[in-house]
Amino acid sequence: MGFVLSPSWPNPADARRFVPPQIRRRVKVAERRAIRRAVTLSAGLMAVLVMADLAAAVAIGAGNVLALAPFSLAAAGIGAGASLLAHRGVRAEPLAFAALLAVFSVGLLGHGLMPDGRLLGTAELAIIVVGAGLFLPWHQRWHAAALFAAFGLSAGFVLSPLAGDLTPTERGNLVVAVAMAGLTSGVGHQLWQRRLRGMLEQQFALRQLSRYAQRQEAHVRELNRELNHVARRDSLTGVGNRLALDEAVARLLDQGDRLRPLPFAMILFDIDHFKAYNDEHGHLAGDAALGRLGEILRQATRGTDLAFRYGGEEFLLLLPDVDLPGAMAVGERVRAAALEARDLPPFTVSGGVALCDPADGRDPEPLMRRADAALYLAKRAGRDRIAADELSVAMQRHEMALA
């Protein structure tokens, strides 16, 4: 037994392209708008052409022109009214149908009343039929109805007494010309309509994809902002982590001119005897104490101050545009708030304050070493206190002397 292997996916040439319902609705709205504009223009143009043809016939003194004039005026009025009503929003297909049949009927009457212009009249009738397919983006049902009506009017005309003086050849030529024009119009309209609908579907699909891409891009930007926020936030305490600290210190040191950055202070905090606190009360209590200190730092500082977890039980504050007494006051507020944490086992914090020294330039390491040295002074002095390093004290005295 032999087996034949064949691909399981469908052939794109045989499969009908799926169009979402919302795009179909938008295409239909666009097609109605297009047919309304087309009827407004074409019906008005047909009215103008009918009047121009009548004026030309009068100017050259064509025979029986006065007998045709009322019908030409009526057809021009129908065309002008259809154009106005389509512009006002009335459904365009019936208006186009009425205007087309009116002008076509006048053309047939011209065949019977003015023998001298029959060749030109036949060409005009063929142009009307072809133009109905190539310039009116109406539905195929309306177009087919217009073609059948035009062919029926032509057949009825050549069999009626109005065509009494037409030769059999002229009658046959008229019917054949209308039939060939109808065939050309039908094929052209189907191809053009399919192309128009495909272009509209692609246009709306691209717009939908563009809006979707914009929404996705905004969503990605929001996710990136959230990721950046999470990547720079300590999950336990809610303050910034070491990455955020390094970036914040670099920004502060980059402010100001090259020789003198903007003044700011750094306070390094540490929970006293934290290892013993963990051993005595458990790690859950230790985590709660860390979280409480992070909350205190967020509440006890100004909006421009920045709080970070430096590592372990150490926290760090950056205080822009502050002098040493102001920084010491902030440190004291944090220390006092830690003592008021009644719902946790009591703990105390010590802090070391250091002012930014312009001589350090853009290097943050000297400032951090001095803050750590000030914290060591507070620890040696008995803990549960705030201390400043000697250089910061000297800088403050120098500023006061200059003032």
DARABEL-V437082 format. One record per residue. RES is the residue in one small letter. SS is DSSP state (a for helix, b for strand, c for the rest). PSI is psi as a letter, one per 30 degrees, with the letter a starting at -180 (999 if undefined). NEAR is the number of other C-alpha atoms within 10 Angstrom. Layout:
BEGIN
res->RES ss->SS psi->PSI near->NEAR
res->RES ss->SS psi->PSI near->NEAR
END
This chain:
BEGIN
res->m ss->c psi->k near->2
res->g ss->c psi->l near->4
res->f ss->c psi->k near->5
res->v ss->c psi->k near->4
res->l ss->c psi->k near->6
res->s ss->c psi->l near->6
res->p ss->c psi->k near->6
res->s ss->c psi->f near->6
res->w ss->c psi->l near->6
res->p ss->c psi->l near->8
res->n ss->c psi->k near->9
res->p ss->c psi->f near->8
res->a ss->c psi->f near->7
res->d ss->c psi->f near->7
res->a ss->c psi->k near->8
res->r ss->c psi->k near->8
res->r ss->c psi->k near->8
res->f ss->c psi->k near->6
res->v ss->c psi->k near->11
res->p ss->c psi->k near->10
res->p ss->a psi->e near->9
res->q ss->a psi->e near->11
res->i ss->a psi->e near->18
res->r ss->a psi->e near->16
res->r ss->a psi->e near->11
res->r ss->a psi->e near->14
res->v ss->a psi->e near->21
res->k ss->a psi->e near->14
res->v ss->a psi->e near->11
res->a ss->a psi->e near->15
res->e ss->a psi->e near->19
res->r ss->a psi->e near->19
res->r ss->a psi->e near->15
res->a ss->a psi->e near->16
res->i ss->a psi->e near->21
res->r ss->a psi->e near->27
res->r ss->a psi->e near->18
res->a ss->a psi->e near->21
res->v ss->a psi->e near->29
res->t ss->a psi->e near->25
res->l ss->a psi->e near->18
res->s ss->a psi->e near->23
res->a ss->a psi->e near->28
res->g ss->a psi->e near->21
res->l ss->a psi->e near->16
res->m ss->a psi->e near->21
res->a ss->a psi->e near->25
res->v ss->a psi->e near->16
res->l ss->a psi->e near->14
res->v ss->a psi->e near->23
res->m ss->a psi->e near->18
res->a ss->a psi->e near->13
res->d ss->a psi->e near->13
res->l ss->a psi->e near->18
res->a ss->a psi->e near->14
res->a ss->a psi->e near->13
res->a ss->a psi->e near->19
res->v ss->a psi->e near->15
res->a ss->a psi->e near->9
res->i ss->a psi->f near->9
res->g ss->c psi->h near->11
res->a ss->c psi->k near->16
res->g ss->c psi->k near->15
res->n ss->c psi->g near->15
res->v ss->a psi->e near->19
res->l ss->a psi->e near->15
res->a ss->a psi->e near->13
res->l ss->a psi->f near->19
res->a ss->a psi->e near->19
res->p ss->a psi->e near->12
res->f ss->a psi->e near->19
res->s ss->a psi->e near->25
res->l ss->a psi->e near->16
res->a ss->a psi->e near->16
res->a ss->a psi->e near->26
res->a ss->a psi->e near->26
res->g ss->a psi->e near->20
res->i ss->a psi->e near->24
res->g ss->a psi->e near->30
res->a ss->a psi->e near->22
res->g ss->a psi->e near->18
res->a ss->a psi->e near->30
res->s ss->a psi->e near->28
res->l ss->a psi->e near->18
res->l ss->a psi->e near->17
res->a ss->a psi->e near->25
res->h ss->a psi->e near->17
res->r ss->a psi->f near->12
res->g ss->c psi->g near->13
res->v ss->c psi->k near->14
res->r ss->c psi->k near->16
res->a ss->a psi->e near->24
res->e ss->a psi->e near->22
res->p ss->a psi->e near->13
res->l ss->a psi->e near->22
res->a ss->a psi->e near->29
res->f ss->a psi->e near->21
res->a ss->a psi->e near->17
res->a ss->a psi->e near->27
res->l ss->a psi->e near->24
res->l ss->a psi->e near->21
res->a ss->a psi->e near->19
res->v ss->a psi->e near->25
res->f ss->a psi->e near->22
res->s ss->a psi->e near->20
res->v ss->a psi->e near->22
res->g ss->a psi->e near->25
res->l ss->a psi->e near->23
res->l ss->a psi->e near->19
res->g ss->a psi->e near->24
res->h ss->a psi->e near->24
res->g ss->a psi->e near->22
res->l ss->a psi->f near->21
res->m ss->c psi->i near->17
res->p ss->a psi->f near->16
res->d ss->a psi->f near->13
res->g ss->a psi->g near->15
res->r ss->a psi->e near->19
res->l ss->a psi->e near->13
res->l ss->a psi->e near->12
res->g ss->a psi->e near->20
res->t ss->a psi->e near->21
res->a ss->a psi->e near->16
res->e ss->a psi->e near->15
res->l ss->a psi->e near->23
res->a ss->a psi->e near->24
res->i ss->a psi->e near->16
res->i ss->a psi->e near->22
res->v ss->a psi->e near->29
res->v ss->a psi->e near->23
res->g ss->a psi->e near->18
res->a ss->a psi->f near->24
res->g ss->a psi->e near->28
res->l ss->a psi->f near->18
res->f ss->c psi->f near->16
res->l ss->c psi->j near->22
res->p ss->c psi->h near->25
res->w ss->c psi->l near->23
res->h ss->c psi->l near->15
res->q ss->a psi->e near->14
res->r ss->a psi->e near->10
res->w ss->a psi->e near->14
res->h ss->a psi->e near->24
res->a ss->a psi->e near->16
res->a ss->a psi->e near->12
res->a ss->a psi->e near->21
res->l ss->a psi->e near->25
res->f ss->a psi->e near->14
res->a ss->a psi->e near->16
res->a ss->a psi->e near->25
res->f ss->a psi->e near->21
res->g ss->a psi->e near->13
res->l ss->a psi->e near->17
res->s ss->a psi->e near->23
res->a ss->a psi->e near->17
res->g ss->a psi->e near->14
res->f ss->a psi->e near->21
res->v ss->a psi->f near->22
res->l ss->a psi->f near->12
res->s ss->c psi->l near->11
res->p ss->a psi->f near->11
res->l ss->a psi->f near->16
res->a ss->a psi->g near->20
res->g ss->c psi->e near->13
res->d ss->c psi->g near->13
res->l ss->c psi->k near->16
res->t ss->c psi->l near->11
res->p ss->a psi->e near->12
res->t ss->a psi->e near->9
res->e ss->a psi->e near->16
res->r ss->a psi->e near->19
res->g ss->a psi->e near->14
res->n ss->a psi->e near->14
res->l ss->a psi->e near->25
res->v ss->a psi->e near->22
res->v ss->a psi->e near->16
res->a ss->a psi->e near->20
res->v ss->a psi->e near->26
res->a ss->a psi->e near->19
res->m ss->a psi->e near->14
res->a ss->a psi->e near->22
res->g ss->a psi->e near->27
res->l ss->a psi->e near->16
res->t ss->a psi->e near->17
res->s ss->a psi->e near->25
res->g ss->a psi->e near->21
res->v ss->a psi->e near->14
res->g ss->a psi->e near->18
res->h ss->a psi->e near->25
res->q ss->a psi->e near->17
res->l ss->a psi->e near->14
res->w ss->a psi->e near->17
res->q ss->a psi->e near->20
res->r ss->a psi->e near->12
res->r ss->a psi->e near->12
res->l ss->a psi->e near->15
res->r ss->a psi->e near->18
res->g ss->a psi->e near->12
res->m ss->a psi->e near->13
res->l ss->a psi->e near->19
res->e ss->a psi->e near->19
res->q ss->a psi->e near->15
res->q ss->a psi->e near->14
res->f ss->a psi->e near->17
res->a ss->a psi->e near->17
res->l ss->a psi->e near->12
res->r ss->a psi->e near->13
res->q ss->a psi->e near->14
res->l ss->a psi->e near->12
res->s ss->a psi->e near->12
res->r ss->a psi->e near->12
res->y ss->a psi->e near->12
res->a ss->a psi->e near->12
res->q ss->a psi->e near->12
res->r ss->a psi->e near->12
res->q ss->a psi->e near->12
res->e ss->a psi->e near->12
res->a ss->a psi->e near->12
res->h ss->a psi->e near->12
res->v ss->a psi->e near->12
res->r ss->a psi->e near->12
res->e ss->a psi->e near->12
res->l ss->a psi->e near->12
res->n ss->a psi->e near->12
res->r ss->a psi->e near->12
res->e ss->a psi->e near->12
res->l ss->a psi->e near->12
res->n ss->a psi->e near->12
res->h ss->a psi->e near->13
res->v ss->a psi->e near->14
res->a ss->a psi->f near->14
res->r ss->c psi->g near->19
res->r ss->b psi->k near->20
res->d ss->c psi->k near->20
res->s ss->c psi->e near->12
res->l ss->c psi->e near->13
res->t ss->c psi->f near->23
res->g ss->c psi->g near->21
res->v ss->c psi->l near->25
res->g ss->b psi->l near->24
res->n ss->c psi->a near->22
res->r ss->a psi->e near->18
res->l ss->a psi->e near->14
res->a ss->a psi->e near->21
res->l ss->a psi->e near->22
res->d ss->a psi->e near->13
res->e ss->a psi->e near->11
res->a ss->a psi->e near->16
res->v ss->a psi->e near->17
res->a ss->a psi->e near->14
res->r ss->a psi->e near->11
res->l ss->a psi->e near->19
res->l ss->a psi->f near->22
res->d ss->a psi->f near->15
res->q ss->c psi->l near->13
res->g ss->b psi->a near->11
res->d ss->c psi->l near->9
res->r ss->c psi->e near->11
res->l ss->c psi->f near->11
res->r ss->c psi->j near->17
res->p ss->b psi->l near->19
res->l ss->c psi->k near->17
res->p ss->c psi->k near->18
res->f ss->b psi->l near->21
res->a ss->b psi->l near->24
res->m ss->b psi->k near->26
res->i ss->b psi->k near->29
res->l ss->b psi->j near->26
res->f ss->b psi->l near->28
res->d ss->b psi->k near->25
res->i ss->b psi->k near->24
res->d ss->c psi->k near->19
res->h ss->c psi->h near->13
res->f ss->a psi->e near->19
res->k ss->a psi->e near->13
res->a ss->a psi->e near->11
res->y ss->a psi->e near->18
res->n ss->a psi->e near->15
res->d ss->a psi->e near->11
res->e ss->a psi->e near->12
res->h ss->a psi->f near->12
res->g ss->c psi->l near->12
res->h ss->a psi->f near->13
res->l ss->a psi->e near->10
res->a ss->a psi->e near->16
res->g ss->a psi->e near->23
res->d ss->a psi->e near->15
res->a ss->a psi->e near->15
res->a ss->a psi->e near->25
res->l ss->a psi->e near->22
res->g ss->a psi->e near->18
res->r ss->a psi->e near->19
res->l ss->a psi->e near->30
res->g ss->a psi->e near->21
res->e ss->a psi->e near->15
res->i ss->a psi->e near->20
res->l ss->a psi->e near->28
res->r ss->a psi->e near->20
res->q ss->a psi->f near->13
res->a ss->c psi->g near->16
res->t ss->c psi->l near->18
res->r ss->c psi->l near->12
res->g ss->c psi->f near->9
res->t ss->c psi->f near->10
res->d ss->c psi->l near->16
res->l ss->b psi->k near->21
res->a ss->b psi->k near->24
res->f ss->b psi->l near->28
res->r ss->b psi->j near->26
res->y ss->b psi->e near->21
res->g ss->b psi->k near->11
res->g ss->c psi->b near->10
res->e ss->c psi->g near->19
res->e ss->b psi->k near->19
res->f ss->b psi->l near->25
res->l ss->b psi->k near->27
res->l ss->b psi->k near->25
res->l ss->b psi->k near->23
res->l ss->b psi->j near->24
res->p ss->b psi->k near->18
res->d ss->c psi->h near->13
res->v ss->c psi->k near->16
res->d ss->c psi->a near->19
res->l ss->a psi->e near->20
res->p ss->a psi->e near->12
res->g ss->a psi->e near->13
res->a ss->a psi->e near->26
res->m ss->a psi->e near->21
res->a ss->a psi->e near->12
res->v ss->a psi->e near->20
res->g ss->a psi->e near->27
res->e ss->a psi->e near->20
res->r ss->a psi->e near->16
res->v ss->a psi->e near->24
res->r ss->a psi->e near->25
res->a ss->a psi->e near->15
res->a ss->a psi->e near->18
res->a ss->a psi->e near->21
res->l ss->a psi->f near->13
res->e ss->c psi->g near->12
res->a ss->c psi->i near->16
res->r ss->c psi->f near->9
res->d ss->c psi->g near->6
res->l ss->c psi->l near->13
res->p ss->c psi->k near->13
res->p ss->c psi->k near->12
res->f ss->c psi->l near->20
res->t ss->c psi->l near->22
res->v ss->b psi->l near->27
res->s ss->b psi->l near->28
res->g ss->b psi->k near->34
res->g ss->b psi->k near->29
res->v ss->b psi->k near->32
res->a ss->b psi->k near->31
res->l ss->b psi->k near->27
res->c ss->c psi->k near->27
res->d ss->c psi->k near->20
res->p ss->a psi->f near->15
res->a ss->a psi->f near->11
res->d ss->a psi->f near->15
res->g ss->c psi->b near->15
res->r ss->c psi->g near->20
res->d ss->c psi->j near->13
res->p ss->c psi->f near->16
res->e ss->a psi->e near->10
res->p ss->a psi->e near->16
res->l ss->a psi->e near->19
res->m ss->a psi->e near->20
res->r ss->a psi->e near->13
res->r ss->a psi->e near->24
res->a ss->a psi->e near->28
res->d ss->a psi->e near->23
res->a ss->a psi->e near->20
res->a ss->a psi->e near->26
res->l ss->a psi->e near->27
res->y ss->a psi->e near->19
res->l ss->a psi->e near->21
res->a ss->a psi->e near->23
res->k ss->a psi->e near->20
res->r ss->a psi->f near->9
res->a ss->c psi->g near->13
res->g ss->c psi->g near->10
res->r ss->c psi->l near->20
res->d ss->c psi->h near->20
res->r ss->c psi->l near->20
res->i ss->b psi->k near->27
res->a ss->b psi->l near->25
res->a ss->b psi->l near->26
res->d ss->c psi->l near->21
res->e ss->a psi->e near->15
res->l ss->a psi->e near->15
res->s ss->a psi->e near->22
res->v ss->a psi->e near->17
res->a ss->a psi->e near->11
res->m ss->a psi->e near->16
res->q ss->a psi->e near->16
res->r ss->a psi->e near->13
res->h ss->a psi->e near->11
res->e ss->a psi->e near->11
res->m ss->a psi->e near->9
res->a ss->a psi->e near->8
res->l ss->a psi->e near->7
res->a ss->c psi->999 near->6
END
